[in-house]
């Protein structure tokens, strides 16, 4: 029994639709805690380095980057469905 390309595309489209409507993974509390701890550590290390060298950090990490990591994590979880 052969499956036509058209049927495969229809099935794939149905799968994508299902994922978009039923799968919204969220960051667990433990994962959020790990991200928060690492974010704080990076910020402290950057601040310490800036104080030691008396120069501003070249690439500051902000809450915006932290939010981007969360969005990327959720997107990766959806992809791995």
Number of C-alpha atoms within 10 A of each C-alpha: 3 4 7 8 9 9 10 11 11 11 12 12 12 12 11 11 12 11 14 11 8 8 12 11 13 15 14 9 9 9 13 13 12 12 16 13 12 13 17 13 12 14 15 12 12 18 16 13 14 14 12 9 9 10 10 12 14 8 7 11 14 10 9 9 12 15 11 11 13 17 14 12 16 16 14 12 15 15 9 7 8
